[in-house]
Amino acid sequence: MTVAQAPLFPAVSDAVAVPTAWPPAARLATSADAHTFEGVLCEQWCDWQDLQVKTLARPPLQPGQVRLAMHHAGIGFALKLFVSGKYQRKPPLPFTPATEGSGVVIEVGEGVTGLQVGQRVAAALDWGGLAQEAVVTAETVYPVPDELPLGLAAALPLTYGTTWAAFEWRAKLQPGEVLLVHGASGALGMAAVQIGRFMGATVIATASTPEKRAAALANGAHHVLGSEAEALSSEVKRLTGGRGVDVVFDPVGGALFDASLRCTAPEGRMLSIGFASGTIPQVATNLLLVKNISVIGFNYGLYIGWGLSDERRRHAATVQALMARLFAAVGQGAVARPLTQHVPFAQWREGVATTMTRQAVGKVIIDLV
Ligand SMILES: NC(=O)c1ccc[n+]([C@@H]2O[C@H](COP(=O)([O-])OP(=O)(O)OC[C@H]3O[C@@H](n4cnc5c(N)ncnc54)[C@H](OP(=O)(O)O)[C@@H]3O)[C@@H](O)[C@H]2O)c1
C-alpha cells in the first residue's frame, strides 16, 4: 500500500496571492527627518571598499513589514557580489548591504501577526543588515529563544538555514553516512561540519591552512584534509577504506568539485552550494553515469524570496518550522554554537576585509550596538 505524504511546500498558486513589499531604496537623511540612523550605503555598483557609512532617514513601514533595531549583522562572501551588481538579484540603489542579522523588533507593520515590539529576533533580509535599523518582511523574521545570545543568532538565518535545508530537503543526509565538507573553516563550511555531525554523519573537512584545519577539528570534524584538489581523491579513499563519501557539501567550486566527483561513493549526492574559489566547475557526466551520482544545485534564496519569482510566502511555514528546530537545537547545545568573530561597527571595514581576504575562521559578525 502506498502512503500519501503531505507535500513539503504548498502549491505555487497559493504562494503569490499578495505581492510582497520589498524594503524601499535607502534615503540620505536631511534636517527635516525626525528619525535617522547610521548605515553602510551602496550608492552605485562598486567595489565593497568604496562603501561609506551615511546618516539615513527612516522609511515608512509597508503592510507585512517589520522594523528592527539591528544589534548584529553577519558578513557573507556574497556581499562583494551584491554591491558590485554581480549577484543574481539587484536591490534598488541606494541600499545597505548584508542579508543576515539579529536585533529587536521596534515596529510592526499592518497585517503582521506573531511578532511584537521588543521581541528578540533574527532575520534573513533582502538587504539592509549593516545599519542600526532595517526593514524586513515578516515571513523571514525568526523569534530567538532566551537561551540563545543575539550575537550568535545573527549567524543562523542564512548560514545555518542554507546548510540545514540543503542536507534535509535536498541531499537527505542519513545517520552513518560519510560527509565531505569543503571550505570547512568558512561560514557555511563550519555550519556544515556542525550540522552534519548533529545529523549523525562522519565528517571529513577540507581547509587550506593548519589553523583552519585545527578550527574544523575543534568544531566537530572527524577528519581534516588540505584543500589541494590533486591529493583529495586518494586521501578520501584512504579514510573511507576505498569507498568514498556519500554526500559532498561544496561552497568552494573550482577544481575541488571535480576532485570530489572522483571520491564520491556509488549513489552519492554532491551539493553545489557556491563558488568561493571564483571558478564555476563543469561536470564530467560520464562519472555521474558510471557511479549513479546526483549533482544537486541548492539555492536557499528560492525559499526566502530571492528566486526568479518571490516565493517567500509559499515557503514561509516550512522555513519557519526549520528555523524553530534549528534555533532550539543550537540554543540547547545539541548543535554546537556558531564560531563567530565579532567586530564593532566602527571597524566594519576590517570585519568585511577579514571575509573577503580569506582570513575568516567561522562567521564574521559586525556588532551594531
Ligand atoms: N547556495 C546558497 O543558498 C548559498 C547561501 C549562502 C552562501 N552561499 C555561497 O557560499 C559560498 C561560501 O560562503 P561563505 O559565507 O561560507 O564564505 P566564507 O566564509 O568566505 O568561506 C568560503 C571558504 O571558501 C574557501 N575558499 C577557497 N578558495 C577561495 C577564494 N579564492 N576566496 C575565498 N575563499 C576561498 C575558503 O576556505 P580555505 O581557505 O580553507 O580554502 C573559505 O573559508 C559563497 O560563494 C556564497 O555566495 C550560497
The ligand as a Gaussian input file, in Angstrom:
#p B3LYP/6-31G(d) Opt

LIG

0 1
 N       23.592000      28.184000      -2.158000
 C       23.184000      29.007000      -1.223000
 O       21.990000      29.073000      -0.909000
 C       24.191000      29.879000      -0.526000
 C       23.871000      30.544000       0.670000
 C       24.844000      31.330000       1.285000
 C       26.112000      31.453000       0.693000
 N       26.383000      30.804000      -0.477000
 C       27.709000      30.880000      -1.125000
 O       28.592000      30.004000      -0.444000
 C       29.928000      30.451000      -0.636000
 C       30.651000      30.465000       0.696000
 O       30.090000      31.457000       1.526000
 P       30.665000      31.701000       2.993000
 O       29.874000      32.800000       3.567000
 O       30.821000      30.413000       3.712000
 O       32.128000      32.265000       2.637000
 P       33.439000      32.257000       3.547000
 O       33.100000      32.318000       4.984000
 O       34.324000      33.313000       2.970000
 O       34.068000      30.824000       3.261000
 C       34.477000      30.442000       1.977000
 C       35.599000      29.418000       2.085000
 O       35.986000      29.097000       0.745000
 C       37.369000      28.779000       0.719000
 N       37.990000      29.369000      -0.474000
 C       38.632000      28.689000      -1.447000
 N       39.081000      29.495000      -2.383000
 C       38.738000      30.734000      -2.015000
 C       38.961000      32.010000      -2.597000
 N       39.606000      32.164000      -3.779000
 N       38.494000      33.088000      -1.945000
 C       37.820000      32.960000      -0.792000
 N       37.567000      31.755000      -0.180000
 C       38.044000      30.662000      -0.812000
 C       37.979000      29.346000       2.000000
 O       38.474000      28.260000       2.740000
 P       40.001000      27.772000       2.562000
 O       40.883000      28.980000       2.724000
 O       40.165000      26.774000       3.627000
 O       40.077000      27.207000       1.179000
 C       36.833000      29.983000       2.773000
 O       36.857000      29.615000       4.127000
 C       29.833000      31.815000      -1.323000
 O       30.091000      31.630000      -2.696000
 C       28.391000      32.222000      -1.081000
 O       27.906000      33.092000      -2.083000
 C       25.446000      30.028000      -1.084000

